[in-house]
């Protein structure tokens, strides 16, 4: 019988083999299988495994807080498990007794495992809550601005992602698909929790074959998959999409193309927004000419597009990258307001989308099944930070911050416990984070590989990978529940996160709270049966646990149904109100306006980004850097694999440049170049492409951080040494990585070796 494993990048068939690693093959029913996971057992990755518990030498010799500037440079001492666990337990006890639980930060970004039980974020948070509590994070780097602003406007991002209009419906009904930031199919190789059937490429192809017209607005043309050949590309300066949306709205309003019946029935606050569009409220009419000066999109093109939108069944889409920028709330708010003006929300094929192409679930017609979920326990303390503000917290304990209208202060962190994630991949301005990382007295990491974060920890505990443990795979709007049976023994001395935390909780007197006297299989049975009961109430019948585990896969595709987002609300807004204060779409939000935030008023507005091509700073750094998701890995996962390395140039991440920009700088195809600004420097390999507009460069995230200890130059091509670590706004405190100016020049010195995949030095006491 075929066994299976589920990862964020796909479902794979696993064949255990005696005396050697199992064979991994694509899931035979996947129409667009992802090759990333086929390489997860490659020797290049196995060489990087954390073999046994390891302690940073300075910390082991001199105790907590010893030589924090040596993190990332010190040698490690490998020790027995009992010694490592005793050290971790004693340190947690010391910190919570001396400083309180608000001095402990529980770090995890949730992408470690697709399994629902061995979900590292749930495990570490459950453990720290059992210990008495910890400082948590809220929101995500991907959707920090959206997660905060959208509940004020229409609904939570989670709710919207799980209810987007499906591809089949758009193929049948949509006439015009207008997207700001494309439909990046490479991003949709993934889904948090796993992908069973990759559907985005197929969905775009279906729409194209049905004759849907595509308009792609943004700085790059190659991010719209199968629709690329027939799509109209409107080059637009990065971070200026909101200005274009406002100008489109101005044309609709001034030419009488607004659906006022829809606005009156389903929305509130349009009059205030209309006054802003017309310039009544601020003296500046948001005309196409006004938007052209900001965005570079011709005024005549904006006017013509607005008329096409009003004359067609139109779906408006905006990519997630739009809100990972200064004032990132505004493009999401503006696209919803524009769709409301067209009056097509809730109608098949019309309305808006927030991230078609961002993840596999967006546009899926699969059923919304409730998968198994491990409770993280009851929070022991209320303290939190917005996830992208970790460096602010570490560098400024006690400093105030605002979030969603509330006022808070950063705690004073003495201990970080991280499991599942790599902040030296996903955080911005890594040189600043490196300074902040010196502040805690102790950093503990559960990790499978010697990542940049593991190398900068004080105590590293080796964790198992997905193939080395039993689990259950499940994800929102995916086609299968998966029995993820262990396919191989743990590498060296690696242990499951659950076993690590169970051992620590026993030492700290909270074992029963954490484990509830269950082993792994006991938990899997309980979580599955809880899920089974909930789904039964939704008329989705699942087999009992033993049958599920024996069969290996539960096929849910019989429950697939076409979806139209917000159709129930539009059919009967009184019986199906939204979760906003008014129960309607809030084009102007009295609640947000009441926060009186200077950078996020009560409706969508244009605000100049901190860094953009219209800023004075562009005279020194005249290229806007886009930092998108990579095509050959998920974030930084499996970067050492042959599949990821095959996309590099001389071992470095490629940077895409327009040929005119390259010629002006004397840069040739394949040449090693230096990207730099006031925050940092990195090397990359140049690729010249007409698919990117002049004045823009693109460097994907995920190259393992590899700074020169003396100069700080990242030798591998990690763009987050360059990106901006400032909040999107005082409303959300979200990530603003896409607001980033740089210069690029040929590298004229000796090309240094890449050391990102070197193991740390080990020593004995």
SULSUL-V80524 format. One record per run of one state. SS is the DSSP state (2 for helix, 1 for strand, 0 for the rest). FROM is the first residue (numbers start at 0). TO is the last residue. If there is no record, write none. Layout:
BEGIN
ss from to
SS FROM TO
SS FROM TO
END
This chain:
BEGIN
ss from to
0 0 1
1 2 6
0 7 8
1 9 16
0 17 18
1 19 25
0 26 34
2 35 38
0 39 41
2 42 45
0 46 47
1 48 48
0 49 52
1 53 55
2 56 61
0 62 66
2 67 69
0 70 74
1 75 77
0 78 79
2 80 97
0 98 99
2 100 102
1 103 106
0 107 113
1 114 114
0 115 118
2 119 130
0 131 133
1 134 137
0 138 142
2 143 152
0 153 155
2 156 160
0 161 165
2 166 172
0 173 174
1 175 179
0 180 185
2 186 188
0 189 198
2 199 208
0 209 211
1 212 217
0 218 218
1 219 219
0 220 223
2 224 229
0 230 230
1 231 234
0 235 239
2 240 253
0 254 258
2 259 265
1 266 267
0 268 268
2 269 277
0 278 286
2 287 294
0 295 297
2 298 310
0 311 312
1 313 317
0 318 318
2 319 322
0 323 327
2 328 341
0 342 349
1 350 353
0 354 382
1 383 385
2 386 394
0 395 398
1 399 402
0 403 404
1 405 408
0 409 413
1 414 418
0 419 421
2 422 425
0 426 428
2 429 435
0 436 440
1 441 446
0 447 447
1 448 448
0 449 450
2 451 454
0 455 457
1 458 462
0 463 464
2 465 467
0 468 469
1 470 472
0 473 478
1 479 483
0 484 493
1 494 494
0 495 495
2 496 506
0 507 509
2 510 514
0 515 518
2 519 536
0 537 543
2 544 550
0 551 551
1 552 554
0 555 555
2 556 558
0 559 565
2 566 570
0 571 583
1 584 585
0 586 586
1 587 587
0 588 588
2 589 593
0 594 601
1 602 602
0 603 614
2 615 618
0 619 621
1 622 625
0 626 640
2 641 644
0 645 647
1 648 648
0 649 650
1 651 651
0 652 652
1 653 656
0 657 657
2 658 664
0 665 670
1 671 675
0 676 679
1 680 687
0 688 690
1 691 691
0 692 694
1 695 698
0 699 705
1 706 706
0 707 712
1 713 713
0 714 717
2 718 720
0 721 739
1 740 745
0 746 760
1 761 761
0 762 764
END
